[in-house]
Amino acid sequence: MKLLLILIVAWLLGTCTSAPPDPPEDFEWKTWTSAAAGYSMEVPDVYEADVEDDGKTVFFRWGGTVPVKVYLVDFESAKGHGLWVEEEPTGDTTLAGIPAKRYDYTHCDGPFCSRIASFVVERDGRWLALEFRSEGKLNSMNQHILSSFTLLPGSNADWAGSGMRAGAHARPGVRPCRVLPRDRSVAGVHRLAARLVKRQDVIGLTDRTFHAR
């Protein structure tokens, strides 16, 4: 138990949150369409699309980062990757002209964390999310991407804002990676580690931490 606490403390103290990447300056807009997830949008032509899950997930990579990501997932998959499912929404918004939720949260891969702004709509237990590696207000490039996002013909009627927190169906006992504690003194981190062990969240935290993207 003592060793476990030491490992948790070391992990928390070593975790860092990186700043959002600067947008590219020399580029042209291109249209990206995903038939698998049912959407189309404009992205800079310097972004390299890394397609996974038969087209349902796309990482747009540039400059060693992933400034934009789009995915269509079910609840278990979203929870397993430490996404927004147990976060409180920042507020109501729209995506492709239909009601949506915005989530601002911290996502961690190992000791590296990023602030994410996620725009999410729900249909029949699946979530379509457009995510930006961004903190607070979107920059002008991300605003353009967001405003260009459209659903493919025939899909608009099927999508609607869920009207509830995405994590409403979450099972207790497992938590995604959380933002670092405000009190980052050794005593403060030790208290947090003790609470994690008492809650039996440690396995869920470490499982969620090492999904490399």
ChimeraX commands (.cxc) that place a marker at each C-alpha (Angstrom):
marker #1 position 0.00,0.00,0.00 radius 0.5
marker #1 position 2.82,2.42,0.87 radius 0.5
marker #1 position 4.51,1.73,-2.48 radius 0.5
marker #1 position 1.25,2.32,-4.29 radius 0.5
marker #1 position 0.83,5.71,-2.61 radius 0.5
marker #1 position 4.39,6.66,-3.51 radius 0.5
marker #1 position 3.78,5.77,-7.17 radius 0.5
marker #1 position 0.59,7.81,-7.28 radius 0.5
marker #1 position 2.28,10.82,-5.69 radius 0.5
marker #1 position 5.18,10.58,-8.15 radius 0.5
marker #1 position 2.78,10.37,-11.09 radius 0.5
marker #1 position 0.73,13.36,-9.97 radius 0.5
marker #1 position 3.76,15.55,-9.30 radius 0.5
marker #1 position 5.22,14.61,-12.67 radius 0.5
marker #1 position 2.08,15.38,-14.67 radius 0.5
marker #1 position 2.15,18.50,-16.80 radius 0.5
marker #1 position -0.46,20.26,-18.90 radius 0.5
marker #1 position 0.80,21.48,-22.26 radius 0.5
marker #1 position -0.36,24.69,-23.91 radius 0.5
marker #1 position -2.55,24.50,-27.03 radius 0.5
marker #1 position -0.52,24.58,-30.27 radius 0.5
marker #1 position -0.18,27.76,-32.30 radius 0.5
marker #1 position -2.26,27.59,-35.50 radius 0.5
marker #1 position -0.45,27.24,-38.85 radius 0.5
marker #1 position 0.01,30.42,-40.85 radius 0.5
marker #1 position 0.46,29.20,-44.44 radius 0.5
marker #1 position -2.35,26.90,-45.54 radius 0.5
marker #1 position -5.50,26.52,-47.61 radius 0.5
marker #1 position -8.84,25.13,-46.52 radius 0.5
marker #1 position -9.85,21.68,-47.69 radius 0.5
marker #1 position -13.06,19.73,-47.14 radius 0.5
marker #1 position -12.92,16.53,-45.10 radius 0.5
marker #1 position -15.88,14.13,-45.31 radius 0.5
marker #1 position -16.52,11.05,-43.19 radius 0.5
marker #1 position -19.23,8.75,-44.49 radius 0.5
marker #1 position -18.70,6.43,-41.51 radius 0.5
marker #1 position -19.54,9.12,-38.94 radius 0.5
marker #1 position -21.83,11.17,-41.20 radius 0.5
marker #1 position -20.23,14.62,-41.28 radius 0.5
marker #1 position -18.23,17.05,-43.38 radius 0.5
marker #1 position -16.06,20.03,-42.41 radius 0.5
marker #1 position -13.22,22.25,-43.55 radius 0.5
marker #1 position -9.71,21.82,-42.13 radius 0.5
marker #1 position -6.30,23.30,-43.03 radius 0.5
marker #1 position -4.60,21.34,-45.80 radius 0.5
marker #1 position -1.47,21.05,-43.65 radius 0.5
marker #1 position -3.35,18.84,-41.18 radius 0.5
marker #1 position -2.66,15.14,-41.66 radius 0.5
marker #1 position -5.69,12.91,-41.10 radius 0.5
marker #1 position -4.99,9.79,-39.03 radius 0.5
marker #1 position -8.08,7.60,-39.48 radius 0.5
marker #1 position -9.01,4.85,-37.01 radius 0.5
marker #1 position -11.99,2.66,-36.13 radius 0.5
marker #1 position -13.15,2.26,-39.76 radius 0.5
marker #1 position -13.42,6.03,-40.21 radius 0.5
marker #1 position -15.37,6.74,-37.03 radius 0.5
marker #1 position -12.35,8.41,-35.38 radius 0.5
marker #1 position -10.03,10.92,-37.05 radius 0.5
marker #1 position -7.01,12.59,-35.44 radius 0.5
marker #1 position -5.91,15.67,-37.38 radius 0.5
marker #1 position -2.18,15.92,-36.70 radius 0.5
marker #1 position 0.09,18.90,-37.22 radius 0.5
marker #1 position 3.41,19.97,-35.74 radius 0.5
marker #1 position 3.63,16.95,-33.46 radius 0.5
marker #1 position 0.23,17.62,-31.89 radius 0.5
marker #1 position -3.44,16.77,-32.45 radius 0.5
marker #1 position -5.19,20.16,-32.63 radius 0.5
marker #1 position -8.49,18.66,-33.86 radius 0.5
marker #1 position -10.19,15.31,-33.37 radius 0.5
marker #1 position -13.60,13.99,-34.44 radius 0.5
marker #1 position -15.10,10.72,-33.28 radius 0.5
marker #1 position -18.32,8.73,-33.11 radius 0.5
marker #1 position -18.37,6.50,-30.03 radius 0.5
marker #1 position -20.63,4.65,-27.65 radius 0.5
marker #1 position -20.58,5.37,-23.93 radius 0.5
marker #1 position -18.26,2.54,-22.87 radius 0.5
marker #1 position -15.67,3.44,-25.48 radius 0.5
marker #1 position -15.75,7.13,-24.53 radius 0.5
marker #1 position -15.36,6.25,-20.85 radius 0.5
marker #1 position -12.57,3.79,-21.56 radius 0.5
marker #1 position -10.54,6.50,-23.28 radius 0.5
marker #1 position -10.99,9.03,-20.48 radius 0.5
marker #1 position -13.10,11.46,-22.49 radius 0.5
marker #1 position -15.79,13.87,-21.27 radius 0.5
marker #1 position -18.39,11.34,-20.18 radius 0.5
marker #1 position -18.20,12.01,-16.44 radius 0.5
marker #1 position -17.58,15.74,-16.72 radius 0.5
marker #1 position -20.22,18.40,-16.19 radius 0.5
marker #1 position -20.99,20.25,-19.45 radius 0.5
marker #1 position -19.75,23.81,-19.68 radius 0.5
marker #1 position -23.05,24.78,-21.28 radius 0.5
marker #1 position -25.49,24.37,-24.14 radius 0.5
marker #1 position -24.35,25.11,-27.69 radius 0.5
marker #1 position -24.96,23.91,-31.24 radius 0.5
marker #1 position -23.07,21.64,-33.60 radius 0.5
marker #1 position -24.06,21.62,-37.27 radius 0.5
marker #1 position -27.06,23.76,-36.32 radius 0.5
marker #1 position -28.57,21.30,-33.83 radius 0.5
marker #1 position -28.55,21.38,-30.00 radius 0.5
marker #1 position -25.31,20.13,-28.46 radius 0.5
marker #1 position -23.27,20.23,-25.24 radius 0.5
marker #1 position -19.86,21.77,-24.75 radius 0.5
marker #1 position -17.35,20.16,-22.39 radius 0.5
marker #1 position -14.09,21.74,-21.27 radius 0.5
marker #1 position -11.92,19.13,-19.59 radius 0.5
marker #1 position -8.38,17.84,-19.14 radius 0.5
marker #1 position -7.35,14.67,-20.97 radius 0.5
marker #1 position -4.17,12.82,-19.95 radius 0.5
marker #1 position -1.96,10.34,-21.79 radius 0.5
marker #1 position 0.55,9.18,-19.21 radius 0.5
marker #1 position 2.16,12.22,-17.59 radius 0.5
marker #1 position 1.10,14.52,-20.43 radius 0.5
marker #1 position -2.21,16.38,-20.20 radius 0.5
marker #1 position -4.05,18.70,-22.57 radius 0.5
marker #1 position -7.01,21.01,-22.17 radius 0.5
marker #1 position -9.83,20.00,-24.53 radius 0.5
marker #1 position -12.94,21.81,-25.77 radius 0.5
marker #1 position -15.48,19.24,-26.97 radius 0.5
marker #1 position -18.75,19.84,-28.84 radius 0.5
marker #1 position -21.01,16.81,-28.53 radius 0.5
marker #1 position -24.34,15.58,-29.90 radius 0.5
marker #1 position -26.04,12.28,-29.02 radius 0.5
marker #1 position -28.13,9.77,-30.96 radius 0.5
marker #1 position -29.36,6.39,-29.78 radius 0.5
marker #1 position -26.59,5.87,-27.26 radius 0.5
marker #1 position -23.77,7.09,-29.49 radius 0.5
marker #1 position -21.97,10.43,-29.33 radius 0.5
marker #1 position -20.53,12.47,-32.18 radius 0.5
marker #1 position -17.87,14.85,-30.87 radius 0.5
marker #1 position -15.77,17.57,-32.47 radius 0.5
marker #1 position -12.83,18.32,-30.20 radius 0.5
marker #1 position -10.22,21.04,-30.17 radius 0.5
marker #1 position -7.03,21.15,-28.18 radius 0.5
marker #1 position -7.95,24.52,-26.78 radius 0.5
marker #1 position -8.50,26.35,-23.53 radius 0.5
marker #1 position -11.28,28.90,-23.20 radius 0.5
marker #1 position -12.33,30.80,-26.30 radius 0.5
marker #1 position -11.60,29.11,-29.64 radius 0.5
marker #1 position -9.16,30.86,-31.94 radius 0.5
marker #1 position -10.34,32.06,-35.36 radius 0.5
marker #1 position -9.16,28.90,-37.13 radius 0.5
marker #1 position -11.04,26.59,-34.80 radius 0.5
marker #1 position -14.09,28.82,-35.03 radius 0.5
marker #1 position -14.01,28.38,-38.81 radius 0.5
marker #1 position -13.75,24.60,-38.46 radius 0.5
marker #1 position -16.65,24.57,-36.01 radius 0.5
marker #1 position -18.86,26.77,-38.22 radius 0.5
marker #1 position -18.08,24.64,-41.30 radius 0.5
marker #1 position -19.06,21.38,-39.57 radius 0.5
marker #1 position -22.17,19.90,-41.22 radius 0.5
marker #1 position -23.97,16.57,-41.11 radius 0.5
marker #1 position -24.30,14.63,-44.33 radius 0.5
marker #1 position -27.66,14.83,-46.13 radius 0.5
marker #1 position -30.33,12.73,-44.47 radius 0.5
marker #1 position -28.60,12.60,-41.07 radius 0.5
marker #1 position -29.76,15.88,-39.50 radius 0.5
marker #1 position -33.13,14.55,-38.39 radius 0.5
marker #1 position -31.47,11.68,-36.53 radius 0.5
marker #1 position -29.28,13.85,-34.30 radius 0.5
marker #1 position -30.35,15.91,-31.33 radius 0.5
marker #1 position -28.87,17.33,-28.16 radius 0.5
marker #1 position -29.29,14.77,-25.43 radius 0.5
marker #1 position -30.55,17.32,-22.93 radius 0.5
marker #1 position -28.63,15.60,-20.16 radius 0.5
marker #1 position -25.10,15.13,-18.96 radius 0.5
marker #1 position -23.29,12.52,-21.04 radius 0.5
marker #1 position -22.09,10.78,-17.89 radius 0.5
marker #1 position -25.57,10.24,-16.47 radius 0.5
marker #1 position -25.33,6.49,-17.08 radius 0.5
marker #1 position -21.83,6.12,-15.65 radius 0.5
marker #1 position -21.18,3.33,-13.19 radius 0.5
marker #1 position -19.62,4.49,-9.92 radius 0.5
marker #1 position -16.08,3.55,-9.01 radius 0.5
marker #1 position -14.26,4.48,-12.24 radius 0.5
marker #1 position -13.12,8.00,-13.06 radius 0.5
marker #1 position -11.32,9.46,-16.09 radius 0.5
marker #1 position -8.04,11.30,-15.64 radius 0.5
marker #1 position -8.72,14.48,-13.71 radius 0.5
marker #1 position -7.09,17.87,-13.60 radius 0.5
marker #1 position -4.24,18.15,-11.11 radius 0.5
marker #1 position -5.09,19.02,-7.51 radius 0.5
marker #1 position -5.09,22.71,-6.64 radius 0.5
marker #1 position -2.94,21.98,-3.61 radius 0.5
marker #1 position 0.22,20.55,-5.19 radius 0.5
marker #1 position 2.25,20.39,-2.03 radius 0.5
marker #1 position 3.45,16.94,-1.00 radius 0.5
marker #1 position 0.88,16.88,1.78 radius 0.5
marker #1 position -1.89,17.93,-0.60 radius 0.5
marker #1 position -1.01,15.28,-3.19 radius 0.5
marker #1 position -0.74,12.67,-0.44 radius 0.5
marker #1 position -4.27,13.49,0.71 radius 0.5
marker #1 position -5.54,13.13,-2.85 radius 0.5
marker #1 position -3.74,9.79,-3.26 radius 0.5
marker #1 position -5.26,8.53,-0.01 radius 0.5
marker #1 position -8.73,9.47,-1.23 radius 0.5
marker #1 position -8.13,7.66,-4.52 radius 0.5
marker #1 position -7.08,4.49,-2.74 radius 0.5
marker #1 position -10.04,4.70,-0.36 radius 0.5
marker #1 position -12.39,5.12,-3.33 radius 0.5
marker #1 position -10.69,2.22,-5.13 radius 0.5
marker #1 position -10.23,4.41,-8.18 radius 0.5
marker #1 position -6.57,3.68,-8.72 radius 0.5
marker #1 position -7.05,0.91,-11.28 radius 0.5
marker #1 position -9.48,3.03,-13.31 radius 0.5
marker #1 position -7.08,5.97,-13.23 radius 0.5
marker #1 position -4.03,4.03,-14.36 radius 0.5
marker #1 position -5.95,2.13,-17.04 radius 0.5
marker #1 position -7.15,5.41,-18.42 radius 0.5
marker #1 position -3.80,7.11,-18.17 radius 0.5
marker #1 position -1.72,5.09,-20.59 radius 0.5
marker #1 position -3.81,5.15,-23.76 radius 0.5
marker #1 position -1.21,6.72,-26.04 radius 0.5
marker #1 position -2.52,8.86,-28.87 radius 0.5
marker link #1:1,2 radius 0.2
marker link #1:2,3 radius 0.2
marker link #1:3,4 radius 0.2
marker link #1:4,5 radius 0.2
marker link #1:5,6 radius 0.2
marker link #1:6,7 radius 0.2
marker link #1:7,8 radius 0.2
marker link #1:8,9 radius 0.2
marker link #1:9,10 radius 0.2
marker link #1:10,11 radius 0.2
marker link #1:11,12 radius 0.2
marker link #1:12,13 radius 0.2
marker link #1:13,14 radius 0.2
marker link #1:14,15 radius 0.2
marker link #1:15,16 radius 0.2
marker link #1:16,17 radius 0.2
marker link #1:17,18 radius 0.2
marker link #1:18,19 radius 0.2
marker link #1:19,20 radius 0.2
marker link #1:20,21 radius 0.2
marker link #1:21,22 radius 0.2
marker link #1:22,23 radius 0.2
marker link #1:23,24 radius 0.2
marker link #1:24,25 radius 0.2
marker link #1:25,26 radius 0.2
marker link #1:26,27 radius 0.2
marker link #1:27,28 radius 0.2
marker link #1:28,29 radius 0.2
marker link #1:29,30 radius 0.2
marker link #1:30,31 radius 0.2
marker link #1:31,32 radius 0.2
marker link #1:32,33 radius 0.2
marker link #1:33,34 radius 0.2
marker link #1:34,35 radius 0.2
marker link #1:35,36 radius 0.2
marker link #1:36,37 radius 0.2
marker link #1:37,38 radius 0.2
marker link #1:38,39 radius 0.2
marker link #1:39,40 radius 0.2
marker link #1:40,41 radius 0.2
marker link #1:41,42 radius 0.2
marker link #1:42,43 radius 0.2
marker link #1:43,44 radius 0.2
marker link #1:44,45 radius 0.2
marker link #1:45,46 radius 0.2
marker link #1:46,47 radius 0.2
marker link #1:47,48 radius 0.2
marker link #1:48,49 radius 0.2
marker link #1:49,50 radius 0.2
marker link #1:50,51 radius 0.2
marker link #1:51,52 radius 0.2
marker link #1:52,53 radius 0.2
marker link #1:53,54 radius 0.2
marker link #1:54,55 radius 0.2
marker link #1:55,56 radius 0.2
marker link #1:56,57 radius 0.2
marker link #1:57,58 radius 0.2
marker link #1:58,59 radius 0.2
marker link #1:59,60 radius 0.2
marker link #1:60,61 radius 0.2
marker link #1:61,62 radius 0.2
marker link #1:62,63 radius 0.2
marker link #1:63,64 radius 0.2
marker link #1:64,65 radius 0.2
marker link #1:65,66 radius 0.2
marker link #1:66,67 radius 0.2
marker link #1:67,68 radius 0.2
marker link #1:68,69 radius 0.2
marker link #1:69,70 radius 0.2
marker link #1:70,71 radius 0.2
marker link #1:71,72 radius 0.2
marker link #1:72,73 radius 0.2
marker link #1:73,74 radius 0.2
marker link #1:74,75 radius 0.2
marker link #1:75,76 radius 0.2
marker link #1:76,77 radius 0.2
marker link #1:77,78 radius 0.2
marker link #1:78,79 radius 0.2
marker link #1:79,80 radius 0.2
marker link #1:80,81 radius 0.2
marker link #1:81,82 radius 0.2
marker link #1:82,83 radius 0.2
marker link #1:83,84 radius 0.2
marker link #1:84,85 radius 0.2
marker link #1:85,86 radius 0.2
marker link #1:86,87 radius 0.2
marker link #1:87,88 radius 0.2
marker link #1:88,89 radius 0.2
marker link #1:89,90 radius 0.2
marker link #1:90,91 radius 0.2
marker link #1:91,92 radius 0.2
marker link #1:92,93 radius 0.2
marker link #1:93,94 radius 0.2
marker link #1:94,95 radius 0.2
marker link #1:95,96 radius 0.2
marker link #1:96,97 radius 0.2
marker link #1:97,98 radius 0.2
marker link #1:98,99 radius 0.2
marker link #1:99,100 radius 0.2
marker link #1:100,101 radius 0.2
marker link #1:101,102 radius 0.2
marker link #1:102,103 radius 0.2
marker link #1:103,104 radius 0.2
marker link #1:104,105 radius 0.2
marker link #1:105,106 radius 0.2
marker link #1:106,107 radius 0.2
marker link #1:107,108 radius 0.2
marker link #1:108,109 radius 0.2
marker link #1:109,110 radius 0.2
marker link #1:110,111 radius 0.2
marker link #1:111,112 radius 0.2
marker link #1:112,113 radius 0.2
marker link #1:113,114 radius 0.2
marker link #1:114,115 radius 0.2
marker link #1:115,116 radius 0.2
marker link #1:116,117 radius 0.2
marker link #1:117,118 radius 0.2
marker link #1:118,119 radius 0.2
marker link #1:119,120 radius 0.2
marker link #1:120,121 radius 0.2
marker link #1:121,122 radius 0.2
marker link #1:122,123 radius 0.2
marker link #1:123,124 radius 0.2
marker link #1:124,125 radius 0.2
marker link #1:125,126 radius 0.2
marker link #1:126,127 radius 0.2
marker link #1:127,128 radius 0.2
marker link #1:128,129 radius 0.2
marker link #1:129,130 radius 0.2
marker link #1:130,131 radius 0.2
marker link #1:131,132 radius 0.2
marker link #1:132,133 radius 0.2
marker link #1:133,134 radius 0.2
marker link #1:134,135 radius 0.2
marker link #1:135,136 radius 0.2
marker link #1:136,137 radius 0.2
marker link #1:137,138 radius 0.2
marker link #1:138,139 radius 0.2
marker link #1:139,140 radius 0.2
marker link #1:140,141 radius 0.2
marker link #1:141,142 radius 0.2
marker link #1:142,143 radius 0.2
marker link #1:143,144 radius 0.2
marker link #1:144,145 radius 0.2
marker link #1:145,146 radius 0.2
marker link #1:146,147 radius 0.2
marker link #1:147,148 radius 0.2
marker link #1:148,149 radius 0.2
marker link #1:149,150 radius 0.2
marker link #1:150,151 radius 0.2
marker link #1:151,152 radius 0.2
marker link #1:152,153 radius 0.2
marker link #1:153,154 radius 0.2
marker link #1:154,155 radius 0.2
marker link #1:155,156 radius 0.2
marker link #1:156,157 radius 0.2
marker link #1:157,158 radius 0.2
marker link #1:158,159 radius 0.2
marker link #1:159,160 radius 0.2
marker link #1:160,161 radius 0.2
marker link #1:161,162 radius 0.2
marker link #1:162,163 radius 0.2
marker link #1:163,164 radius 0.2
marker link #1:164,165 radius 0.2
marker link #1:165,166 radius 0.2
marker link #1:166,167 radius 0.2
marker link #1:167,168 radius 0.2
marker link #1:168,169 radius 0.2
marker link #1:169,170 radius 0.2
marker link #1:170,171 radius 0.2
marker link #1:171,172 radius 0.2
marker link #1:172,173 radius 0.2
marker link #1:173,174 radius 0.2
marker link #1:174,175 radius 0.2
marker link #1:175,176 radius 0.2
marker link #1:176,177 radius 0.2
marker link #1:177,178 radius 0.2
marker link #1:178,179 radius 0.2
marker link #1:179,180 radius 0.2
marker link #1:180,181 radius 0.2
marker link #1:181,182 radius 0.2
marker link #1:182,183 radius 0.2
marker link #1:183,184 radius 0.2
marker link #1:184,185 radius 0.2
marker link #1:185,186 radius 0.2
marker link #1:186,187 radius 0.2
marker link #1:187,188 radius 0.2
marker link #1:188,189 radius 0.2
marker link #1:189,190 radius 0.2
marker link #1:190,191 radius 0.2
marker link #1:191,192 radius 0.2
marker link #1:192,193 radius 0.2
marker link #1:193,194 radius 0.2
marker link #1:194,195 radius 0.2
marker link #1:195,196 radius 0.2
marker link #1:196,197 radius 0.2
marker link #1:197,198 radius 0.2
marker link #1:198,199 radius 0.2
marker link #1:199,200 radius 0.2
marker link #1:200,201 radius 0.2
marker link #1:201,202 radius 0.2
marker link #1:202,203 radius 0.2
marker link #1:203,204 radius 0.2
marker link #1:204,205 radius 0.2
marker link #1:205,206 radius 0.2
marker link #1:206,207 radius 0.2
marker link #1:207,208 radius 0.2
marker link #1:208,209 radius 0.2
marker link #1:209,210 radius 0.2
marker link #1:210,211 radius 0.2
marker link #1:211,212 radius 0.2
marker link #1:212,213 radius 0.2
view
